[in-house]
Amino acid sequence: MASPVYDTIGQDYTAHRRPDPRWAALIATELGQTARLLNVGAGTGSYEPADRAVVAVEPSAVMIGQRPPGTAPAVRASGTALPVADRAFDAVLAVLTIHHWGDWRAGLAELCRVAPRRLLLTIDFEVHARFWLLDDYLPEVAAAERSLHPTPAEIAATLPHTRTVDLPLPPDLADGVLGSFWRRPEAYLDPVVRANTSPLALADPAHVAAGPPPGRAG
């Protein structure tokens, strides 16, 4: 298996990436009474419900090594080739992971194969790119975000789609995703914060260090 991206950028992931209870409650509600759950791209185990049978799939050994004691058993594998029998689970969960898969269409097909229900937490990359930090200060990163796939529309067109639910982004969000510090901008000066959100961690360091281009924010 090729070294996954989070073997590099996930070295201190749990420092700022903790499950937010509001997101966790919404995910639990959407999962309903699901008994057997496969968590694909599971990372360190954020948002895995503790009240049902869960198996985690994660390609990064670094991320698996940061899973707390007592979390679900984890299998090191890719979301595009799940080592799971057809319909082995009642539902599959995929949280902020699909855009990291080499072939997202193959990955979505795998999610359909292994479970009749799917719950995906993903990103609208156009909205992401318009976030002030990227739009005003890091236009190269904004451009990179706009190039990512799948978009929510592509997912809805590919999967048997029931509905879309927008997640809140309160100013005190515990999970350090890119936009979570929108009212705490000093956090973006912390290299650990930047290292644990993939748009900044994967960006050219020269672009991040350069700041806003002439005529933009300053």
KOLZAGU-654311 format. One line per 10 residues: number of its first residue (from 1); their letters; for each residue x, y, z of N, C-alpha, C. Coordinates in nm, 3 decimals. Example, Ala and Ser with C-alpha at 12.3 -4.5 7.8 and 13.67 -1.06 7.14 Angstrom:
<rs>
1> AS> 1.319,-0.569,0.780,1.230,-0.450,0.780,1.320,-0.330,0.780 | 1.285,-0.225,0.708,1.367,-0.106,0.714,1.290,0.003,0.787
</rs>
This chain:
<rs>
1> MASPVYDTIG> 0.085,-0.119,0.000,0.000,0.000,0.000,0.088,0.124,0.000 | 0.059,0.218,-0.088,0.134,0.344,-0.090,0.110,0.419,0.040 | 0.207,0.498,0.081,0.194,0.571,0.206,0.082,0.674,0.197 | -0.022,0.665,0.280,-0.132,0.760,0.274,-0.087,0.900,0.316 | -0.162,1.000,0.272,-0.124,1.138,0.298,-0.118,1.166,0.447 | -0.204,1.104,0.525,-0.206,1.133,0.668,-0.092,1.066,0.744 | -0.017,0.978,0.680,0.107,0.932,0.743,0.205,1.048,0.755 | 0.188,1.149,0.668,0.275,1.266,0.672,0.215,1.380,0.751 | 0.088,1.416,0.723,0.031,1.535,0.785,-0.048,1.506,0.912 | -0.060,1.379,0.950,-0.141,1.346,1.067,-0.061,1.316,1.192
11> QDYTAHRRPD> 0.063,1.361,1.198,0.152,1.321,1.307,0.101,1.362,1.445 | 0.034,1.476,1.456,-0.016,1.524,1.586,-0.163,1.560,1.572 | -0.237,1.473,1.507,-0.374,1.503,1.465,-0.465,1.534,1.583 | -0.453,1.461,1.690,-0.546,1.477,1.801,-0.524,1.604,1.882 | -0.418,1.680,1.850,-0.394,1.805,1.923,-0.508,1.904,1.903 | -0.563,1.912,1.782,-0.670,2.008,1.754,-0.789,1.947,1.684 | -0.788,1.818,1.658,-0.900,1.756,1.587,-0.972,1.661,1.683 | -1.066,1.720,1.756,-1.146,1.643,1.850,-1.293,1.651,1.809 | -1.371,1.546,1.834,-1.511,1.548,1.791,-1.590,1.657,1.864 | -1.667,1.733,1.789,-1.754,1.832,1.849,-1.885,1.763,1.887
21> PRWAALIATE> -1.934,1.783,2.009,-2.054,1.709,2.052,-2.177,1.741,1.970 | -2.185,1.862,1.913,-2.302,1.896,1.830,-2.300,1.819,1.699 | -2.182,1.809,1.638,-2.172,1.728,1.517,-2.195,1.581,1.550 | -2.141,1.535,1.663,-2.158,1.394,1.702,-2.306,1.361,1.723 | -2.379,1.453,1.785,-2.521,1.429,1.810,-2.599,1.423,1.679 | -2.564,1.510,1.584,-2.633,1.509,1.455,-2.604,1.380,1.380 | -2.478,1.336,1.382,-2.442,1.211,1.315,-2.515,1.094,1.379 | -2.521,1.091,1.513,-2.591,0.982,1.581,-2.739,0.980,1.544 | -2.799,1.098,1.533,-2.940,1.106,1.495,-2.961,1.051,1.354 | -2.873,1.089,1.262,-2.887,1.044,1.124,-2.864,0.894,1.110
31> LGQTARLLNV> -2.778,0.837,1.195,-2.754,0.693,1.189,-2.873,0.614,1.243 | -2.953,0.676,1.326,-3.071,0.609,1.379,-3.037,0.484,1.458 | -3.109,0.377,1.430,-3.092,0.252,1.506,-2.993,0.155,1.440 | -2.909,0.207,1.352,-2.810,0.122,1.285,-2.732,0.039,1.387 | -2.727,-0.092,1.367,-2.659,-0.180,1.462,-2.514,-0.206,1.423 | -2.489,-0.232,1.294,-2.355,-0.266,1.248,-2.306,-0.156,1.154 | -2.200,-0.088,1.195,-2.153,0.031,1.124,-2.008,0.014,1.080 | -1.982,0.046,0.955,-1.844,0.050,0.903,-1.805,0.197,0.889 | -1.696,0.238,0.954,-1.647,0.375,0.947,-1.527,0.377,0.853 | -1.544,0.436,0.735,-1.442,0.434,0.630,-1.364,0.566,0.631
41> GAGTGSYEPA> -1.231,0.555,0.625,-1.149,0.674,0.642,-1.160,0.722,0.786 | -1.154,0.629,0.878,-1.195,0.652,1.017,-1.099,0.738,1.097 | -0.976,0.750,1.052,-0.879,0.832,1.124,-0.862,0.788,1.267 | -0.867,0.884,1.359,-0.844,0.855,1.501,-0.970,0.814,1.575 | -1.081,0.803,1.503,-1.204,0.753,1.564,-1.305,0.859,1.600 | -1.284,0.984,1.558,-1.382,1.088,1.585,-1.517,1.050,1.524 | -1.622,1.073,1.602,-1.761,1.055,1.559,-1.802,0.910,1.544 | -1.721,0.816,1.589,-1.765,0.677,1.594,-1.857,0.659,1.714 | -1.981,0.619,1.694,-2.071,0.599,1.809,-2.026,0.481,1.894 | -2.039,0.498,2.025,-1.993,0.394,2.117,-2.103,0.295,2.153
51> DRAVVAVEPS> -2.224,0.318,2.103,-2.337,0.236,2.146,-2.381,0.133,2.042 | -2.291,0.102,1.946,-2.324,0.001,1.846,-2.195,-0.065,1.797 | -2.208,-0.173,1.722,-2.092,-0.246,1.673,-2.030,-0.171,1.556 | -1.905,-0.130,1.572,-1.835,-0.051,1.470,-1.705,-0.120,1.431 | -1.675,-0.120,1.302,-1.544,-0.158,1.251,-1.492,-0.038,1.173 | -1.366,-0.003,1.197,-1.305,0.112,1.131,-1.213,0.066,1.019 | -1.211,0.143,0.909,-1.118,0.122,0.800,-1.039,0.250,0.782 | -0.906,0.240,0.785,-0.820,0.359,0.778,-0.687,0.319,0.712 | -0.643,0.389,0.608,-0.518,0.352,0.542,-0.391,0.395,0.613 | -0.400,0.494,0.703,-0.280,0.551,0.764,-0.245,0.483,0.896
61> AVMIGQRPPG> -0.128,0.425,0.903,-0.082,0.365,1.028,-0.063,0.472,1.135 | -0.023,0.592,1.095,-0.005,0.703,1.189,-0.137,0.738,1.256 | -0.244,0.743,1.178,-0.374,0.775,1.235,-0.426,0.662,1.324 | -0.409,0.538,1.279,-0.452,0.424,1.360,-0.380,0.424,1.494 | -0.252,0.461,1.492,-0.175,0.464,1.615,-0.222,0.568,1.715 | -0.302,0.666,1.671,-0.353,0.769,1.761,-0.496,0.740,1.809 | -0.553,0.627,1.768,-0.687,0.594,1.815,-0.684,0.562,1.963 | -0.772,0.622,2.044,-0.768,0.600,2.189,-0.802,0.455,2.225 | -0.757,0.411,2.341,-0.795,0.278,2.388,-0.947,0.266,2.397 | -0.997,0.151,2.359,-1.140,0.127,2.368,-1.219,0.163,2.243
71> TAPAVRASGT> -1.153,0.225,2.143,-1.224,0.255,2.020,-1.241,0.127,1.938 | -1.318,0.138,1.833,-1.349,0.021,1.750,-1.223,-0.039,1.688 | -1.224,-0.168,1.660,-1.110,-0.229,1.590,-1.093,-0.165,1.453 | -0.968,-0.148,1.412,-0.938,-0.079,1.287,-0.863,-0.172,1.193 | -0.903,-0.170,1.067,-0.838,-0.244,0.961,-0.766,-0.144,0.872 | -0.640,-0.169,0.840,-0.566,-0.078,0.753,-0.596,-0.115,0.608 | -0.674,-0.029,0.544,-0.715,-0.053,0.405,-0.764,0.077,0.345 | -0.782,0.075,0.213,-0.827,0.193,0.140,-0.979,0.192,0.124 | -1.038,0.312,0.121,-1.181,0.322,0.097,-1.223,0.280,-0.041 | -1.128,0.272,-0.133,-1.162,0.232,-0.270,-1.154,0.081,-0.292
81> ALPVADRAFD> -1.111,0.007,-0.191,-1.103,-0.140,-0.201,-1.124,-0.197,-0.061 | -1.247,-0.197,-0.017,-1.278,-0.238,0.120,-1.270,-0.390,0.135 | -1.196,-0.440,0.235,-1.186,-0.585,0.256,-1.306,-0.638,0.335 | -1.424,-0.616,0.279,-1.550,-0.642,0.347,-1.645,-0.710,0.248 | -1.720,-0.808,0.297,-1.817,-0.877,0.211,-1.935,-0.786,0.176 | -2.002,-0.818,0.066,-2.122,-0.744,0.026,-2.224,-0.742,0.139 | -2.281,-0.623,0.163,-2.388,-0.604,0.262,-2.350,-0.660,0.400 | -2.224,-0.649,0.437,-2.179,-0.698,0.567,-2.221,-0.606,0.680 | -2.257,-0.481,0.648,-2.293,-0.383,0.751,-2.429,-0.322,0.719 | -2.490,-0.265,0.822,-2.618,-0.198,0.804,-2.600,-0.058,0.746
91> AVLAVLTIHH> -2.489,0.006,0.781,-2.464,0.142,0.733,-2.314,0.165,0.729 | -2.275,0.264,0.650,-2.135,0.303,0.642,-2.127,0.453,0.667 | -2.024,0.492,0.741,-1.999,0.632,0.776,-1.867,0.673,0.713 | -1.864,0.793,0.652,-1.740,0.846,0.595,-1.734,0.995,0.628 | -1.640,1.033,0.714,-1.633,1.170,0.767,-1.511,1.241,0.711 | -1.532,1.343,0.629,-1.426,1.430,0.577,-1.310,1.348,0.519 | -1.343,1.255,0.434,-1.241,1.164,0.382,-1.245,1.144,0.232 | -1.362,1.157,0.169,-1.378,1.113,0.030,-1.284,1.186,-0.065 | -1.259,1.315,-0.039,-1.174,1.392,-0.130,-1.027,1.350,-0.124 | -0.991,1.266,-0.027,-0.855,1.214,-0.018,-0.839,1.080,-0.091
101> WGDWRAGLAE> -0.947,1.024,-0.142,-0.941,0.894,-0.208,-0.891,0.912,-0.351 | -0.812,0.820,-0.396,-0.757,0.829,-0.531,-0.863,0.822,-0.639 | -0.967,0.742,-0.617,-1.075,0.725,-0.716,-1.206,0.732,-0.638 | -1.263,0.851,-0.629,-1.381,0.868,-0.544,-1.501,0.790,-0.597 | -1.513,0.774,-0.728,-1.625,0.698,-0.783,-1.616,0.551,-0.740 | -1.495,0.496,-0.746,-1.477,0.358,-0.700,-1.508,0.347,-0.551 | -1.469,0.448,-0.475,-1.497,0.448,-0.333,-1.646,0.453,-0.303 | -1.720,0.538,-0.373,-1.864,0.544,-0.351,-1.931,0.412,-0.390 | -1.881,0.348,-0.495,-1.935,0.217,-0.533,-1.911,0.115,-0.423 | -1.795,0.123,-0.359,-1.765,0.034,-0.248,-1.859,0.058,-0.130
111> LCRVAPRRLL> -1.889,0.185,-0.101,-1.981,0.214,0.009,-2.118,0.153,-0.019 | -2.163,0.160,-0.145,-2.291,0.100,-0.182,-2.287,-0.052,-0.171 | -2.173,-0.110,-0.203,-2.160,-0.256,-0.201,-2.170,-0.314,-0.061 | -2.110,-0.246,0.037,-2.095,-0.307,0.170,-2.209,-0.276,0.264 | -2.297,-0.177,0.231,-2.405,-0.142,0.323,-2.520,-0.077,0.246 | -2.643,-0.098,0.289,-2.758,-0.037,0.221,-2.779,0.109,0.256 | -2.718,0.158,0.363,-2.732,0.298,0.403,-2.595,0.362,0.414 | -2.587,0.489,0.377,-2.459,0.560,0.380,-2.480,0.699,0.439 | -2.388,0.740,0.528,-2.388,0.874,0.585,-2.251,0.935,0.559 | -2.248,1.041,0.480,-2.122,1.104,0.440,-2.118,1.247,0.494
121> LTIDFEVHAR> -2.010,1.281,0.559,-1.984,1.420,0.596,-1.873,1.469,0.504 | -1.908,1.565,0.419,-1.813,1.610,0.319,-1.811,1.762,0.311 | -1.747,1.816,0.209,-1.719,1.958,0.199,-1.771,2.012,0.066 | -1.830,2.130,0.070,-1.859,2.204,-0.052,-1.735,2.289,-0.080 | -1.655,2.248,-0.176,-1.524,2.310,-0.195,-1.533,2.453,-0.248 | -1.638,2.485,-0.318,-1.655,2.623,-0.363,-1.680,2.715,-0.244 | -1.764,2.672,-0.151,-1.787,2.749,-0.029,-1.659,2.757,0.053 | -1.589,2.646,0.063,-1.462,2.641,0.135,-1.365,2.744,0.079 | -1.356,2.753,-0.053,-1.260,2.842,-0.117,-1.294,2.989,-0.093 | -1.421,3.019,-0.063,-1.461,3.156,-0.038,-1.441,3.199,0.107
131> FWLLDDYLPE> -1.396,3.107,0.192,-1.366,3.142,0.332,-1.261,3.252,0.333 | -1.277,3.351,0.421,-1.192,3.471,0.417,-1.043,3.439,0.424 | -1.005,3.337,0.501,-0.863,3.306,0.514,-0.802,3.271,0.379 | -0.876,3.193,0.300,-0.826,3.153,0.168,-0.850,3.261,0.064 | -0.969,3.316,0.062,-1.004,3.413,-0.041,-0.918,3.539,-0.033 | -0.893,3.588,0.088,-0.817,3.713,0.105,-0.666,3.692,0.118 | -0.625,3.582,0.183,-0.484,3.566,0.217,-0.412,3.459,0.137 | -0.483,3.354,0.097,-0.416,3.238,0.037,-0.488,3.197,-0.091 | -0.485,3.281,-0.193,-0.561,3.249,-0.315,-0.516,3.121,-0.384 | -0.387,3.086,-0.371,-0.341,2.961,-0.432,-0.407,2.840,-0.364
141> VAAAERSLHP> -0.425,2.849,-0.233,-0.492,2.741,-0.161,-0.640,2.737,-0.199 | -0.701,2.855,-0.214,-0.840,2.861,-0.258,-0.857,2.795,-0.395 | -0.765,2.821,-0.486,-0.772,2.760,-0.618,-0.758,2.608,-0.609 | -0.670,2.562,-0.522,-0.655,2.417,-0.503,-0.782,2.355,-0.447 | -0.850,2.425,-0.356,-0.975,2.373,-0.302,-1.081,2.359,-0.411 | -1.088,2.458,-0.500,-1.189,2.454,-0.607,-1.166,2.338,-0.704 | -1.045,2.284,-0.705,-1.014,2.174,-0.797,-1.048,2.037,-0.739 | -1.090,2.031,-0.613,-1.111,1.903,-0.547,-1.248,1.843,-0.583 | -1.253,1.710,-0.575,-1.376,1.635,-0.601,-1.384,1.519,-0.502 | -1.506,1.470,-0.479,-1.632,1.506,-0.543,-1.701,1.624,-0.475
151> TPAEIAATLP> -1.777,1.697,-0.552,-1.861,1.801,-0.497,-1.987,1.736,-0.440 | -2.061,1.808,-0.354,-2.188,1.751,-0.306,-2.282,1.712,-0.420 | -2.285,1.791,-0.527,-2.371,1.758,-0.639,-2.327,1.628,-0.707 | -2.196,1.607,-0.719,-2.146,1.483,-0.780,-2.180,1.362,-0.694 | -2.172,1.380,-0.563,-2.208,1.269,-0.473,-2.356,1.236,-0.488 | -2.440,1.340,-0.486,-2.584,1.319,-0.495,-2.623,1.255,-0.628 | -2.547,1.286,-0.734,-2.577,1.228,-0.865,-2.528,1.084,-0.878 | -2.436,1.044,-0.791,-2.374,0.912,-0.801,-2.439,0.811,-0.708 | -2.477,0.854,-0.589,-2.536,0.765,-0.490,-2.688,0.769,-0.496 | -2.753,0.660,-0.450,-2.897,0.671,-0.420,-2.912,0.773,-0.307
161> HTRTVDLPLP> -2.957,0.893,-0.340,-2.946,1.007,-0.250,-3.081,1.036,-0.186 | -3.082,1.049,-0.054,-3.206,1.078,0.018,-3.217,1.227,0.049 | -3.118,1.281,0.120,-3.123,1.423,0.155,-2.987,1.473,0.197 | -2.975,1.605,0.200,-2.853,1.672,0.243,-2.884,1.755,0.366 | -2.795,1.749,0.466,-2.811,1.824,0.590,-2.688,1.912,0.607 | -2.710,2.040,0.626,-2.599,2.132,0.651,-2.555,2.124,0.796 | -2.424,2.117,0.818,-2.371,2.115,0.954,-2.346,2.257,1.002 | -2.373,2.286,1.129,-2.343,2.419,1.183,-2.194,2.438,1.201 | -2.149,2.562,1.197,-2.009,2.594,1.222,-2.003,2.702,1.330 | -2.035,2.665,1.454,-2.036,2.764,1.562,-1.895,2.814,1.593
171> PDLADGVLGS> -1.882,2.931,1.655,-1.750,2.989,1.678,-1.666,2.912,1.779 | -1.728,2.823,1.856,-1.653,2.745,1.955,-1.644,2.598,1.916 | -1.650,2.569,1.786,-1.643,2.430,1.740,-1.516,2.364,1.794 | -1.530,2.244,1.849,-1.416,2.174,1.908,-1.327,2.109,1.804 | -1.384,2.072,1.691,-1.309,2.005,1.586,-1.239,2.111,1.501 | -1.106,2.104,1.496,-1.029,2.209,1.431,-1.022,2.199,1.280 | -1.137,2.188,1.214,-1.142,2.193,1.069,-1.103,2.333,1.023 | -1.082,2.350,0.895,-1.029,2.477,0.845,-1.108,2.598,0.892 | -1.241,2.593,0.882,-1.321,2.710,0.914,-1.357,2.727,1.059 | -1.314,2.635,1.146,-1.362,2.637,1.284,-1.311,2.756,1.364
181> FWRRPEAYLD> -1.202,2.817,1.321,-1.145,2.929,1.397,-1.183,3.063,1.336 | -1.299,3.070,1.271,-1.336,3.191,1.199,-1.350,3.311,1.292 | -1.379,3.287,1.421,-1.385,3.398,1.516,-1.266,3.395,1.613 | -1.171,3.309,1.584,-1.047,3.300,1.664,-0.929,3.301,1.567 | -0.914,3.404,1.486,-0.818,3.399,1.374,-0.674,3.383,1.416 | -0.641,3.420,1.541,-0.503,3.403,1.585,-0.461,3.257,1.584 | -0.558,3.165,1.587,-0.525,3.022,1.585,-0.454,2.983,1.457 | -0.482,3.052,1.346,-0.420,3.016,1.219,-0.270,3.047,1.216 | -0.221,3.120,1.316,-0.077,3.144,1.327,-0.005,3.027,1.393 | -0.081,2.936,1.452,-0.024,2.819,1.521,0.010,2.712,1.417
191> PVVRANTSPL> 0.136,2.673,1.405,0.172,2.572,1.305,0.106,2.437,1.329 | 0.071,2.406,1.455,0.004,2.279,1.482,-0.139,2.283,1.428 | -0.206,2.397,1.441,-0.339,2.413,1.383,-0.333,2.395,1.232 | -0.237,2.462,1.169,-0.225,2.453,1.023,-0.190,2.311,0.979 | -0.109,2.242,1.059,-0.066,2.107,1.023,-0.181,2.006,1.028 | -0.288,2.041,1.100,-0.396,1.945,1.118,-0.523,1.980,1.043 | -0.511,2.069,0.945,-0.619,2.089,0.849,-0.558,2.073,0.710 | -0.608,1.979,0.634,-0.538,1.936,0.513,-0.518,2.046,0.409 | -0.611,2.141,0.388,-0.581,2.244,0.287,-0.454,2.323,0.316 | -0.427,2.350,0.443,-0.306,2.423,0.479,-0.186,2.331,0.491
201> ALADPAHVAA> -0.207,2.211,0.542,-0.096,2.118,0.558,-0.039,2.074,0.425 | -0.125,2.064,0.322,-0.081,2.017,0.192,-0.040,2.130,0.098 | -0.062,2.254,0.140,-0.028,2.368,0.055,0.122,2.389,0.048 | 0.165,2.456,-0.057,0.305,2.496,-0.070,0.338,2.589,0.046 | 0.435,2.555,0.131,0.467,2.641,0.246,0.499,2.785,0.206 | 0.553,2.804,0.086,0.585,2.939,0.040,0.457,3.021,0.021 | 0.351,2.957,-0.025,0.223,3.029,-0.043,0.166,3.067,0.093 | 0.174,2.975,0.191,0.120,3.005,0.322,0.199,3.116,0.390 | 0.330,3.113,0.374,0.415,3.214,0.439,0.405,3.351,0.373 | 0.367,3.355,0.245,0.369,3.481,0.172,0.261,3.579,0.216
211> GPPPGRAG> 0.147,3.526,0.268,0.040,3.615,0.306,-0.037,3.666,0.186 | -0.115,3.774,0.207,-0.203,3.822,0.099,-0.125,3.884,-0.015 | -0.172,3.866,-0.137,-0.108,3.930,-0.250,-0.135,4.081,-0.248 | -0.056,4.159,-0.320,-0.078,4.304,-0.324,-0.220,4.338,-0.367 | -0.278,4.435,-0.297,-0.413,4.476,-0.330,-0.521,4.397,-0.263 | -0.486,4.289,-0.190,-0.585,4.209,-0.120,-0.581,4.249,0.026 | -0.621,4.159,0.116,-0.625,4.192,0.259,-0.484,4.220,0.310 | -0.476,4.293,0.415,-0.346,4.324,0.472,-0.357,4.368,0.615
</rs>
